[in-house]
Every structure is written in C-alpha cells, then in structure tokens.
Amino acid sequence: MHRFYVEPKQSRENLIELSEREFHHATHVLRLREGERVVVLDGEGSELSCTVKSTTKRGVELQVYQRNAVPPLPYQLTLVQAIPKGKTMETIVQKAAELGAWRVVPIMAERTVAHLDAENTETKVEKWNAIAIDAIKQCGSAWLPRISEPLKPSQYLAQADRVDLNLIATLQPDAKHPRTFLRDFVAEKGRKPKGVTVWVGPQGALTPAEISAIRSTGALPISLGQLILRSETAAFYCLSVLNYELQAPT
C-alpha cells in the first residue's frame, strides 16, 4: 500500500490534502485514482488509513477512515555524525531513518572536508529532512528522526542532553565492543538504556583533541572491529549493532 507524509497538525483532520511534493508523487509517479486506499504518516506516531476522495490537477484529498497510534521504540538513538564529502550524508540520513534513529546531528569536525555557509546549510537541512521523510515512507516507520542543523563538536557538547549511554567510535586501544558497555549498563541499572548517543567521525577521523573533549563528557570508546571503515559504513555499523542489541529479548 502506498504511503504518504503529512505535517502532524494536518493528521488531526478527517480530510487531508497532500502537500505539493506529495501531490506530485501521488499523481505523476503513482497515478492514484479515486477510491484507492493509502497510508499516511505524520512522523510523530500517527498512522492513518485513508481512501483517495478526489484527485485533480491541483490537488489530492484523502478521507481518513482509521487512526492508529504507533508507539516509539523503547529507546532513543542519536547519531552524531561528522559530515562526509559529497552527497554521502544524504545516504547516512536515509539509513538512519530506516534504522529507527531518533535524531541525527551533523557535525562540522576539524577534519570535515565539506564547508557550509548559512544559505547552503539551510538548503542541506531541507534536503536531509526530505530524504528522511522518503525513508520512513519506504520502511513504514511512523516516527520521523529529527535532523539538526550542522554544529561544531564543541557546540553540540555545550547543549547536548544527558543520555544513559554515550559512545564514540574510535581506533583508540582501549575501545571495546558496544555489547560490553550495554551489558555493563544492564548489570548496573537492571534495565536497558533508554537514551543512547553514538559519535562517528569524518573520513580522516576525529582529532585527538576532539576525542578527548568528547570522552571528557563521559563518552565510552567503542571498536568497530578489525577493519577500518569509511565514515558512512561506520554509521551504518553503529546503528545496526545498537538496534540489534537494544531490541534483543531480555
């Protein structure tokens, strides 16, 4: 069944008109017809079953016939990701949304190759949000990850909320498998962490000073195995492993 996205405030209506972007996809790509059934997601846990009431050259109107409240994952997973060069960040955002990330924080680290001015930053964030929306439509997630504006590591550290478990992917010799820290947390607290943040550096790695600053806030060093991974591969690895462990039966 085809899925569409609407803003949360729209999802409270019984009749929903698709945005221009969603309208174009519905009419020019999917060629929806009146009476077809579709699913609408609002990114905040609402999943609406709808029928196409009308479709014209100017808009598509949907009639809601069932509402489902989808609970979020029992944990919030934040990816703090150094922006790689080119369009690789777009793929990272896409996969983060598909893997249920609660938040993605793009970071301008010292060794980040990409350089963004104010205008370019706004355009990038809009693009990343659009990619995240397409990703939840593809995978059926009712929750849209929050995509932050790019920050320097020091800026994020100054405003970051405390989480149960703060991790940093690193090649430092004391790094351990993520499972080690998850098991230690469960052994101490008697429950799994409800908030987990993981830092992934740029292709040239975070600088020693950046790693030191991040670890000084309590971030624990995790290893990603014996091979050196690209930045985007490291992000996928971290999100996949953490989801696997956090969703494992107790």
Secondary structure by P-SEA (a helix, b strand, c coil): cbbbbbccccccccbbbbcaaaaaaacccccccccccbbbbccccbbbbbccccccccbbbbbbcbbbbbbcccbbbbbbccccccaaaaaaaaaaaaacccbbbbbbcccccccccaaaaaaaaaaaaaaaaaaaaaacccbbbbbbccccaaaaaaccccccbbbbbccccccccaaaaaaaaaaaccccccbbbbbbbccccccaaaaaaaaaabbbbbbcccccccaaaaaaaaaaaaaaaaaccc
